[in-house]
Amino acid sequence: EKTLVMKNEFLDLMNKDTEEFLELMKAFKLPKESDEDKKIRSQKIQEGYVKALKVPLEVAEKAFDIYKYIEVASRLGNKNAISDAGVAALMIQAALEGAILNVKINLGSIKDDGYKKEITSICEELITKGRNKRDNILSVVNNQI
């Protein structure tokens, strides 16, 4: 049941990602005739980039949360299907790091250096922790094969 809820959350995030991207594209179409227009357009673009990176960041965080279920499966699951836990760990790390790439592509256009540093730190921590979880799960799996 929890996995069904999570699946729906990821589908919702996929749709939200599309919506935020379209909003960002609208900001690029704002007028830039006067200095005031340019200021408003620039502000809306920056807001758009922040909103656009929050969705994949949430995807990465939710992907990381799935490790707890994979860990349980690797230790307590059916030993005849133990390789599935290893595959799940590999796939969830790919999802996590793929989402982080989408954060970074938006982050590169943000002007606020403090915000960029904060988000970069969060991303690096998620990747490192995720890789550690993945490697621990793969070790458990390989020891049982």
Secondary structure, 3 states (H helix, E strand, C coil): CHHHHHHHHHHHHHHHHHHHHHHHHHHHCCCCCCHHHHHHHHHHHHHHHHHHHHHHHHHHHHHHHCHHHHHHHHHHCCHHHHHHHHHHHHHHHHHHHHHHHHHHHHHCCCCCHHHHHHHHHHHHHHHHHHHHHHHHHHHHHHHHC
